[in-house]
Amino acid sequence: MAANLWQGLRRLCLTEAGSGTATVQRLLRANLHTTSALAKNWNGHNTGPQRWLQYNKVIYPPQTPTEEPRPSFVCHQKTNIKYSPKKMWYVAAFVRGMTVDEALKQLSFVDKKGASYVKEAILEAVEMAVKRHNVEFRTNLWVAESFCGKGRVFKGIRRHARGRSGEVEYKHCHYFVRLEEGSPPEHYYQPAPQTGEQQLEEWLGAMRRRKVTSSL
């Protein structure tokens, strides 16, 4: 679509009897712009996904004294970031399972554009947890979930040699984070697969610990 529009615009300029003000006025009257198409996708009502923020409004039933206390959490997001979601994924996965202080400290040394957005989102989530969700200590939080999603994609035209043109995409992404109160687990991800020797030692230990019924 973009290539056809560029070729038609170039053909109109070449066939016009003159390259002065008359050509410019004719192009303006032809209404060959994409402002309305872009404005339809980029408006004040389309602010991005809202389902993630609805988790903050969930009311859970009261717990019994014997149940393990349910840790409080807060969900936050930053939408329509001018950054590729594929590049943002590396930064989002980097801070998973870290405490808030450790995540902010590590992001200060990450030389990526997305690190500043993730750091800003975590700071906003901490303020929200303290002011709105009655979290007592702002340092007693850890990153339980951190991921990104694909946002708006605007297409444009890039000029090439010999009158040709190409299509360029301006990508945006959404970043989502969930902070949970308490200490992070020792192993956020599953442990690495065991080697053959480790599996053999585990099997031998299980065999030695087994109990044979009705034996001495």
LUMTORTOR-564584 format. One record per residue (C-alpha): chain; z negated, y, x; residue in three letters; residue number from 1. Coordinates in nm, 4 decimals. Each point is the difference from the previous one (the first is absolute). Layout:
BEGIN
DOZA   kette         pz         py         px   rest    nr
DOZA       A          Z          Y          X    Ala   NUM
...
//
This chain:
BEGIN
DOZA   kette         pz         py         px   rest    nr
DOZA       A     0.0000     0.0000     0.0000    Met     1
DOZA       A    -0.0926     0.2424     0.2750    Ala     2
DOZA       A     0.3088    -0.0906     0.2034    Ala     3
DOZA       A     0.2300     0.0551    -0.2991    Asn     4
DOZA       A    -0.1604     0.3376    -0.0693    Leu     5
DOZA       A     0.0513     0.1094     0.3597    Trp     6
DOZA       A     0.3630    -0.1147     0.0053    Gln     7
DOZA       A     0.0713     0.1835    -0.3246    Gly     8
DOZA       A    -0.1630     0.3158     0.1313    Leu     9
DOZA       A     0.2026    -0.0158     0.3209    Arg    10
DOZA       A     0.3251    -0.0617    -0.1903    Arg    11
DOZA       A    -0.0699     0.2995    -0.2228    Leu    12
DOZA       A    -0.0538     0.2234     0.3029    Cys    13
DOZA       A     0.3254    -0.1149     0.1638    Leu    14
DOZA       A     0.2124     0.0444    -0.3108    Thr    15
DOZA       A    -0.1378     0.3468    -0.0773    Glu    16
DOZA       A     0.2387     0.2836     0.0922    Ala    17
DOZA       A    -0.2362     0.1733     0.2369    Gly    18
DOZA       A    -0.3319    -0.0573     0.1621    Ser    19
DOZA       A    -0.1713     0.3271    -0.0854    Gly    20
DOZA       A    -0.2196     0.1237    -0.2811    Thr    21
DOZA       A     0.2289    -0.1390    -0.2719    Ala    22
DOZA       A    -0.0585    -0.3554     0.1202    Thr    23
DOZA       A    -0.3757     0.0455     0.0014    Val    24
DOZA       A     0.0006     0.1451    -0.3502    Gln    25
DOZA       A     0.2147    -0.2868    -0.1267    Arg    26
DOZA       A    -0.2408    -0.2541     0.1488    Leu    27
DOZA       A    -0.2951     0.1736    -0.1614    Leu    28
DOZA       A     0.1708    -0.0050    -0.3378    Arg    29
DOZA       A     0.0781    -0.3705     0.0445    Ala    30
DOZA       A    -0.3766    -0.0711    -0.0002    Asn    31
DOZA       A     0.0277    -0.2605     0.2762    Leu    32
DOZA       A    -0.3680    -0.0095     0.0913    His    33
DOZA       A    -0.2767    -0.2539    -0.0462    Thr    34
DOZA       A    -0.2927     0.2310    -0.0704    Thr    35
DOZA       A    -0.0467    -0.1222    -0.3565    Ser    36
DOZA       A     0.0153    -0.3634     0.1096    Ala    37
DOZA       A    -0.2650     0.0562     0.2646    Leu    38
DOZA       A    -0.2191     0.2052    -0.2317    Ala    39
DOZA       A     0.0009    -0.2840    -0.2528    Lys    40
DOZA       A    -0.1649    -0.2317     0.2539    Asn    41
DOZA       A    -0.2209     0.2614     0.1632    Trp    42
DOZA       A    -0.2016     0.1779    -0.2655    Asn    43
DOZA       A    -0.3610     0.0792    -0.0726    Gly    44
DOZA       A    -0.0442    -0.2801    -0.2534    His    45
DOZA       A     0.1132    -0.2799     0.2326    Asn    46
DOZA       A    -0.2947    -0.0031     0.2399    Thr    47
DOZA       A     0.0228    -0.3631     0.1067    Gly    48
DOZA       A    -0.1850    -0.3189    -0.0979    Pro    49
DOZA       A    -0.3240     0.0394    -0.1947    Gln    50
DOZA       A    -0.1156    -0.3597    -0.0496    Arg    51
DOZA       A    -0.1864    -0.0110     0.3307    Trp    52
DOZA       A    -0.2271     0.2895    -0.0995    Leu    53
DOZA       A    -0.0912    -0.1702    -0.3280    Gln    54
DOZA       A    -0.2218    -0.2460     0.1920    Tyr    55
DOZA       A    -0.2454     0.2873     0.0542    Asn    56
DOZA       A    -0.0539     0.0199    -0.3773    Lys    57
DOZA       A    -0.0818    -0.3688    -0.0555    Val    58
DOZA       A    -0.3509    -0.0573    -0.1393    Ile    59
DOZA       A    -0.1438    -0.3374     0.1021    Tyr    60
DOZA       A    -0.2700    -0.1832    -0.2005    Pro    61
DOZA       A    -0.3572     0.0036     0.1353    Pro    62
DOZA       A    -0.0957    -0.2758     0.2407    Gln    63
DOZA       A    -0.2895    -0.2419    -0.0184    Thr    64
DOZA       A    -0.2707     0.0072     0.2698    Pro    65
DOZA       A     0.1232    -0.3308     0.1427    Thr    66
DOZA       A     0.3560     0.1190     0.0550    Glu    67
DOZA       A     0.1169     0.1472     0.3266    Glu    68
DOZA       A     0.0173     0.3802    -0.0300    Pro    69
DOZA       A     0.3492     0.1251    -0.0634    Arg    70
DOZA       A     0.0941     0.2557     0.2683    Pro    71
DOZA       A     0.1306     0.3319    -0.1219    Ser    72
DOZA       A     0.3505     0.1060     0.0970    Phe    73
DOZA       A     0.2389     0.2900    -0.0382    Val    74
DOZA       A     0.3797    -0.0041    -0.0186    Cys    75
DOZA       A     0.2169     0.2850     0.1217    His    76
DOZA       A     0.3700     0.0610     0.0601    Gln    77
DOZA       A     0.2451     0.2482     0.1471    Lys    78
DOZA       A     0.3404     0.0072    -0.1652    Thr    79
DOZA       A     0.3477     0.1100     0.1057    Asn    80
DOZA       A    -0.0653     0.0199     0.3728    Ile    81
DOZA       A     0.3115     0.0947     0.1962    Lys    82
DOZA       A    -0.0175    -0.3113     0.2146    Tyr    83
DOZA       A     0.1692    -0.3382     0.0011    Ser    84
DOZA       A    -0.2048    -0.2770    -0.1694    Pro    85
DOZA       A     0.0992    -0.2432     0.2758    Lys    86
DOZA       A    -0.1540     0.2280     0.2622    Lys    87
DOZA       A    -0.3062     0.0736    -0.2124    Met    88
DOZA       A    -0.0738    -0.3728    -0.0332    Trp    89
DOZA       A    -0.1035    -0.0276     0.3653    Tyr    90
DOZA       A    -0.2566     0.2788    -0.0331    Val    91
DOZA       A    -0.1281    -0.1261    -0.3366    Ala    92
DOZA       A    -0.0546    -0.3525     0.1310    Ala    93
DOZA       A    -0.1633     0.1315     0.3170    Phe    94
DOZA       A    -0.3156     0.1342    -0.1696    Val    95
DOZA       A    -0.0722    -0.2958    -0.2280    Arg    96
DOZA       A    -0.3479    -0.1416     0.0417    Gly    97
DOZA       A    -0.1271     0.2957     0.2055    Met    98
DOZA       A    -0.2916     0.2228    -0.0808    Thr    99
DOZA       A     0.0856     0.3537    -0.1041    Val   100
DOZA       A    -0.1242     0.1502     0.3257    Asp   101
DOZA       A     0.1881    -0.2535     0.2097    Glu   102
DOZA       A     0.3209     0.0456    -0.1998    Ala   103
DOZA       A    -0.0098     0.3784     0.0384    Leu   104
DOZA       A    -0.0748    -0.0370     0.3692    Lys   105
DOZA       A     0.2886    -0.2411     0.0587    Gln   106
DOZA       A     0.2485     0.2017    -0.2053    Leu   107
DOZA       A    -0.0649     0.3025     0.2213    Ser   108
DOZA       A     0.1692    -0.1881     0.2855    Phe   109
DOZA       A     0.2957    -0.1428    -0.1959    Val   110
DOZA       A     0.3113     0.1948     0.0976    Asp   111
DOZA       A     0.1779    -0.0391    -0.3328    Lys   112
DOZA       A     0.0755     0.2454    -0.2767    Lys   113
DOZA       A    -0.1494    -0.2302    -0.2624    Gly   114
DOZA       A    -0.3383    -0.0086     0.1742    Ala   115
DOZA       A    -0.0773     0.3571    -0.1074    Ser   116
DOZA       A     0.0745    -0.0833    -0.3653    Tyr   117
DOZA       A    -0.2185    -0.3128     0.0089    Val   118
DOZA       A    -0.2834     0.1899     0.1666    Lys   119
DOZA       A     0.0212     0.2747    -0.2606    Glu   120
DOZA       A    -0.0026    -0.2545    -0.2837    Ala   121
DOZA       A    -0.3090    -0.1750     0.1397    Ile   122
DOZA       A    -0.1865     0.3299     0.0349    Leu   123
DOZA       A     0.0860     0.0925    -0.3589    Glu   124
DOZA       A    -0.1156    -0.3425    -0.1199    Ala   125
DOZA       A    -0.3324     0.0413     0.1830    Val   126
DOZA       A    -0.0595     0.3374    -0.1646    Glu   127
DOZA       A     0.0855    -0.1485    -0.3381    Met   128
DOZA       A    -0.2387    -0.2920     0.0543    Ala   129
DOZA       A    -0.2917     0.2288     0.0870    Val   130
DOZA       A     0.0548     0.2675    -0.2650    Lys   131
DOZA       A     0.1276    -0.2017    -0.2969    Arg   132
DOZA       A    -0.1109    -0.3605     0.0496    His   133
DOZA       A    -0.3587     0.0479     0.1231    Asn   134
DOZA       A     0.0450    -0.1594     0.3409    Val   135
DOZA       A    -0.3170     0.0751     0.1940    Glu   136
DOZA       A     0.1229    -0.0095     0.3608    Phe   137
DOZA       A     0.3547     0.1048     0.0805    Arg   138
DOZA       A    -0.0026    -0.2079     0.3183    Thr   139
DOZA       A    -0.0876    -0.3192    -0.1904    Asn   140
DOZA       A     0.3600    -0.0571    -0.1118    Leu   141
DOZA       A     0.2786    -0.2225     0.1268    Trp   142
DOZA       A     0.3725    -0.0338    -0.0724    Val   143
DOZA       A     0.0307    -0.2937    -0.2391    Ala   144
DOZA       A     0.3667     0.0539    -0.0895    Glu   145
DOZA       A     0.2696     0.2088     0.1639    Ser   146
DOZA       A     0.3687    -0.0295    -0.0821    Phe   147
DOZA       A     0.3062     0.2082    -0.0791    Cys   148
DOZA       A     0.2852    -0.0069    -0.2493    Gly   149
DOZA       A     0.3493     0.1357    -0.0370    Lys   150
DOZA       A     0.0374     0.3473    -0.1472    Gly   151
DOZA       A     0.2952     0.2170    -0.0906    Arg   152
DOZA       A     0.3253    -0.0296     0.1932    Val   153
DOZA       A     0.2393     0.2951     0.0070    Phe   154
DOZA       A     0.3560    -0.0562     0.1123    Lys   155
DOZA       A     0.2015     0.2560     0.1902    Gly   156
DOZA       A     0.3258     0.0376     0.1886    Ile   157
DOZA       A     0.0416    -0.0131     0.3762    Arg   158
DOZA       A     0.3258     0.1262     0.1424    Arg   159
DOZA       A     0.1914    -0.2115     0.2531    His   160
DOZA       A     0.3103     0.0520     0.2068    Ala   161
DOZA       A     0.3558     0.0005    -0.1413    Arg   162
DOZA       A    -0.1111     0.1274    -0.3386    Gly   163
DOZA       A    -0.2110    -0.3030    -0.0806    Arg   164
DOZA       A    -0.3491     0.0005    -0.1415    Ser   165
DOZA       A    -0.2975    -0.2302    -0.0179    Gly   166
DOZA       A    -0.3004    -0.0448    -0.2205    Glu   167
DOZA       A    -0.3481     0.0882     0.1219    Val   168
DOZA       A    -0.3273    -0.0881    -0.1759    Glu   169
DOZA       A    -0.3129     0.2162     0.0024    Tyr   170
DOZA       A    -0.2805    -0.2475    -0.0717    Lys   171
DOZA       A    -0.3506     0.0637    -0.1281    His   172
DOZA       A    -0.2979    -0.2332    -0.0289    Cys   173
DOZA       A    -0.3343    -0.0332    -0.1775    His   174
DOZA       A    -0.3213    -0.0893     0.1831    Tyr   175
DOZA       A    -0.2897    -0.1791    -0.1719    Phe   176
DOZA       A    -0.3506    -0.0573     0.1348    Val   177
DOZA       A    -0.3204    -0.1534    -0.1386    Arg   178
DOZA       A    -0.3335     0.0679     0.1665    Leu   179
DOZA       A    -0.2913    -0.2339    -0.0662    Glu   180
DOZA       A    -0.3687     0.0632     0.0585    Glu   181
DOZA       A    -0.1785    -0.2156     0.2535    Gly   182
DOZA       A     0.0886    -0.1628     0.3302    Ser   183
DOZA       A     0.3433    -0.1529     0.0644    Pro   184
DOZA       A     0.0314    -0.3795     0.0294    Pro   185
DOZA       A     0.0031    -0.1595     0.3413    Glu   186
DOZA       A     0.3524    -0.1361    -0.0498    His   187
DOZA       A     0.2167     0.2057    -0.2330    Tyr   188
DOZA       A     0.3044    -0.2200     0.0555    Tyr   189
DOZA       A    -0.0020    -0.3778     0.0094    Gln   190
DOZA       A    -0.0683    -0.1442     0.3463    Pro   191
DOZA       A     0.2900    -0.1081     0.2176    Ala   192
DOZA       A     0.1183    -0.3636    -0.0279    Pro   193
DOZA       A    -0.2019    -0.2395     0.2130    Gln   194
DOZA       A     0.1485    -0.1749     0.2984    Thr   195
DOZA       A     0.0222    -0.3771     0.0271    Gly   196
DOZA       A    -0.3139    -0.0226     0.2141    Glu   197
DOZA       A    -0.1989     0.2142    -0.2433    Gln   198
DOZA       A     0.1105    -0.2141    -0.2932    Gln   199
DOZA       A    -0.0991    -0.3156     0.1895    Leu   200
DOZA       A    -0.3461     0.1382     0.0800    Glu   201
DOZA       A    -0.0513     0.1021    -0.3619    Glu   202
DOZA       A     0.1030    -0.3477    -0.1190    Trp   203
DOZA       A    -0.2306    -0.1736     0.2481    Leu   204
DOZA       A    -0.2888     0.2211    -0.1058    Gly   205
DOZA       A     0.0616    -0.0821    -0.3653    Ala   206
DOZA       A     0.0101    -0.3718     0.0796    Met   207
DOZA       A    -0.3281     0.0153     0.1921    Arg   208
DOZA       A    -0.1717     0.1922    -0.2786    Arg   209
DOZA       A     0.1042    -0.2379    -0.2759    Arg   210
DOZA       A    -0.2510    -0.2275    -0.1684    Lys   211
DOZA       A     0.0738    -0.3602    -0.0803    Val   212
DOZA       A    -0.1725    -0.1061    -0.3213    Thr   213
DOZA       A    -0.2392    -0.3015     0.0135    Ser   214
DOZA       A     0.0053    -0.0092     0.3802    Ser   215
DOZA       A    -0.2781    -0.0045     0.2598    Leu   216
//
